[in-house]
Amino acid sequence: MSRRLLPLTCLFCLPAAVALAQPANDERPNILFVFTDDHAPHAIGAYGGLFASVDPTPNIDQLASEGMLFQSSFCTNSICGPSRAVILTGKHSHRNGFQHNGQRFDGSQQTFPKLLQGAGYRTAMIGKWHLSSDPEGFDHWEVLPGQGDYYNPVFLNAGGRRQIEGYCTDIVTDLAIDWLKSNADSGEPFMLMCQQKAPHRNWMPALRHLNLFDGETLPEPPTLLDRWEDNASPARFQEMEIDRHMNIVHDLFVEPTDGWDPRTGNASDTSGSRNLKKMTPEQREAWTAALGPENAALREAELEGEELVRWKYQRYMKNYLRCIRGVDESVGRLMAYLEESGLADNTIVIYSSDQGFYLGDHGWYDKRWMYEESLGMPLIVKWPGVTEPGARDTHLVQNLDYAETFLDIAGVEIPDDMQGRSLVPLMRGEKPTDWRDAIYYHYYEYPSVHMVPRHYGIRTDRYKLMRFYRFGEWEFYDLENDPDELANQYANPDYRETITALSEDLGALRARYGDDSDTREMPAAWQARFRPKKGEWLPLFNGKNLDGWTVKITGHELGDNYKDTFRVENGLLRVTYDGYERFDGKFGHLFFDAPFASYKLRVEYRFVGEQCPGGPGWAFRNSGVMLHGQSAESMTVDQEFPVSIEAQMLGGGGEGTRTTGNLCTPGTHVVFGDELVKRHCTNSTSKTYHGDQWVTLEVEVRGGDVIRHVMDGETVLEYHKPQLDESDADAQRLRASGTRNMLRQGTISLQAESHPLEFRKVEIQLLGR
């Protein structure tokens, strides 16, 4: 492959390894860990299944024929970043501190690369990292920022960043081989983590693979049109359906038309469309030439309903498998280099992926669930002279075991606080009598993209028990009789003894792994927000207490409701200052505990009493509702206002004009018409509300599109494209941690700015489903 370097900040930085003294020509085995993203086991020929007949992975299949394939390999938390954190630490998500994407991995903690590095191994990490913080414990690293791009990606290293022209899978492979060559004469064993972006959404294949599978009809899973009739309610309220949520423009690269609006749909991901704009003219021309004829045929066919679902499935699966073909070729290149360089006989090659993935199964894409398709993860190991060629292991293993395995391979003592177990005995063909008979799983990211609720569970070789704890629902499956998990048997009395025993075992596993996460069932009002009836207004404030809300006051830790500033009395949510001597800049915000994207918010409020002494003059009869805000947890202790869009509420002083329903933009900008407006506040066209009368403010928020402020049924302000302010320090801190510049969702919070006020209604109507 030819590639051209684009303007760059720095080149490779290769610091010397910090290693314990080891003899020259150390004969301990090298470790090559090839790790992909979202590669489902049933998309690997060696695992059999639906796609084995189309031969998607000949090189990975060859690796399996020369080594050992683990048939019962599972993750602990089916999502990208957390899976990587578990592998690095050998600890469950609740122990390593990285429970869901968007968090920042604490690189100062113990990891297996640090331990290997300290024992004399040269260590490198190349490709997708996805843990926000910089890699630690590596002599060399060059990683993609966030998810990275398929075409002409940017890479980060210890000295800066550079952009490389070409296809990401090929480039990562090139960089890995370059590093191997640079260490050829070191005399030290190596551990190289070669981690690919592919086949992650939005499934952009290499140009050479764009016409692979043309003219073929890929087999469909029998559950493609599943309606989840016997599952618990979460399966029916997800947002990961090929039918309703896979965007035909952004995900499948069909040109937008009036009927295919790229702005619509939940769980949208525009990264693929953005990456198209980064292509060179030659790349874009080849892309359009390959997909254009099929796109034109689709427009002419005017498909609807099940026929359109089936078309989308074919495009999705072909692009997914095309991405995998690039990964498979990478494995072939790496294996060839090991042979050519004489490293093959003393190098252990491990192939895995962060979790499974839905390939149309149950009508879905993505992962997250404890159902089989996303719980399972591939694991193939070739250890020359140790693993028997063509061997298959059926023991229950998890990514929790990887760190311990790497350390055991290297002869490094396994720390007692790691929670997994070395797989080396299994690789040797042993059958330990004390091996685990059940695995533990816990998923945390909700409410969030794809709307898969938090749940934990236990799986044995035959049974699976899951608890969707916030909704108070359980599922139980007999995998021997129901491998597709179509019939929830939790209420079946024939399984009562089995379920009782599994419940006890589940509790024992939670205790063993020290999982003391908050798993309370949420109040009925909270649950109703995510199970709404069409057009229903749902209360965010229950009139009784602050359940579902979190206080953040400037200068105080999250949750510290200083002087009882926010309180509920006589059915009213009150902002009060009767315990204050002076205001002293203690700006308060009461955050609702879930983000929202597209909705109508209605609040009824009134200003009462006198302003707190020391309050700023502009804060007289002044408050607001903050929209599309940052999370309460991401605010600093001394931060005065969350980065957000504010629907400002102002009360009149008895005479003159003072509009309400205005706009303020702490850490943000918006667009009026075609103009990006950077002023902090913009007045509405509302009338003035004097005195202590009740006032109703309604705000219509449609993601990153139109936002309207409505007073007494009249639209008084309208704008769109809310975005982060590049000059604001708090906004840039959010950007550095992964927040996107364009705001499409966020928190809702109520302000306390030194003037007492009361709310008697705070309610929401979700737009769409």
Protein Blocks (a to p, Z undefined) as FASTA:
>chain_A
ZZdddddfbdcdddddddddddehiabdcddddddehiafklcfklgpjklmnopalmlm
mmmmmmccdfbbcdfbdcfklmmmmmmnopafklnopabghiacdfkbccfklmmmmnop
acddedjfolopacehiabdcddehjbpfbhpacddfkbccddeddfklmmmmmmmmmmm
mmmmnopacddddddfblcdehiacfklmmgoihiacdddfklmgghlmbcfklmmgccb
fklmmcfklmnopacdfklcfkgcehiafklmmmmmmpcfklmmmmmmmmmmmmmmmmmn
opghjllmmmmmmmmmmmmmmmmmmmmmmmmmmmmmmmmnopmmmcccddddfbdcdehi
ghiacehiacfklmpccdddddehkacghiacfbdcdfklmmmmmmmmnopacdfkbcbd
cfklmmnopacfkbcfbdcdddfbdcdehiiacddddddfkbccdddfknopacdddfkl
mmnopaccklpmklmmmmmmmmmmmmmmmmmnopabdfbdcdfklmmmmmccehiacdfb
golamghiacddehiaehiaghhlaaceehiacddfklbfblnlpacddddfbdcfbdcd
ddddddehjddehiafklgoiadddehiacfklpcfklmbdcdddddddddehiajddeh
iacdehiacdehjaccfbfbdcdfbdcdehjbdcddddddehjlccdddeehiafbdceh
iacdfkbmklmmmmmnopafbdcbdcdddddehiacddfbdcdddehZZ
